[in-house]
């Protein structure tokens, strides 16, 4: 009876204090065994986890509200004064550590805020965060089914699902540590396909390899050809049109020139959703070129690939099924916690051919307990590999594909509204009509609106965005990036990826820019 009363009272308490459920399970187990735990308090490390969990929930509740600040920006010297970054021989007490973590949360950029538009990711998802917590608690590496049985099946299933959405019928794939390395993995697979002997013999004896990418492609392509020994000078830059799309006629010309010079066209990198303008290269036309000249087609769809979830907007990816490889980041538009990058191949087994080293202490082929093809780790250059799959799987399981479609469609609706407002409001001008979720625009302050638009005017306009951005960061109400592009002066790049975005946020953005810039 005593045990029953204790359990009943604790059950009542747990309904009020959510984190204590963890401890209740411990007590219930003890009660079933006929004994009480030695202490009615959790071990200190468990209490610390609970305190941190409460702190994280409070943080997300506070900074996901529109009335809060996006950032409390401090200069490095001041931040070093506010937070003790030193490490000592003896540990810090937990009370002190909790205070430090509270400061860390406060002075970090609050990317969960609805007005954080600075990068290609924003917002937060509670199911995704739960996935991160479970991944950290189970703390395993993804190299073998033996140590990560659930997660290896999960990765295999998600890769198969994404291959199906992209139109790969004999697909393969793996999660990579970010999109930049994913692009490298794809280009390495392209080289393996053309020159399988390179894995053992190296670059000696190969023709001069060249890779083609537009002048709007991601800088990771330049780094990839450097890392592969191809060399940055052998990344052939293809021109883009006024909307940032690859010019196919220029691609053909440069492929033919390279071949006439005795060079080997290894791969063409098309981009679906360029970083600045959000442009989509014409995949069908590029695929035709690659098919004619027998060149590997890689599509960097890190940003734009999420359009595949929307019936209204997946046409932007028409032709992607003809690619040899695709890079896609679920942590961008879909809001999966960083990082969650997929490398998808239309060639079954090629990733293993390219990367496997058959380490006998890890990837034994005579295991009797399970099917060894579920050991995904030898498909990649990595050994230890973070579990990036669970957070995405939990989000998808909890909300379904329809949620992702609704999210993508809402982002496009907000984009359309913002572009319309920019056209209508005095002092705001679109750089171009947006194709995707990058809305690029100028703010022209009253002091420049009546002046002649000559070179001097352009130089003055170039200074406007940095001044306004400085004011944004100082006030902390919103964050948005700016940049120049070729001959264009600095302009704002508004990214529509926040899951909580609405038309009122678009109005707030323009009002705030006008507030910060009208006196320039």
Secondary structure, DSSP 8 states (H G I E B T S, - for coil): -HHHHHHHHHHHHHHH-GGGHHHHHHHHHHHHTT---S-SS--HHHHHHHHHHHHHHHHHHHHTSTTS-S-----HHHHHHHS-----SS---HHHHHHHHHHHHHHS--TTSTTEESSS-----HHHHHHHHHHHHH---SS-TTT-HHHHHHHHHHHHHHHHHHT-TT-EEEEESSHHHHHHHHHHHHHHHH-TTHHHHTTTT---EEEEEETTS-HHHHHHHHHTTS-GGGEEEE-B-TTS-B-HHHHHHHHHHHHHTT-EEEEEEEEBS-TTT--B--HHHHHHHHHHHT-EEEEE-TTTGGGGG-TTTGGGGTTGGG-SEEEEETTSTT--SS--EEEEESSTTHHHHHH----TTTS-TT-SSS-GGG-GGGGSS-SS----SHHHHHHHHHH-HHHHHHHHHHHHHHHHHHHHHHHHSTTEEESS--SSSEEEEEE--HHHHTS--SHHHHHHHHHHHHHHHHHHHHHTS-EEEEEEETTEEEEEEEE---TT--HHHHHHHHHHHHHHHTT-
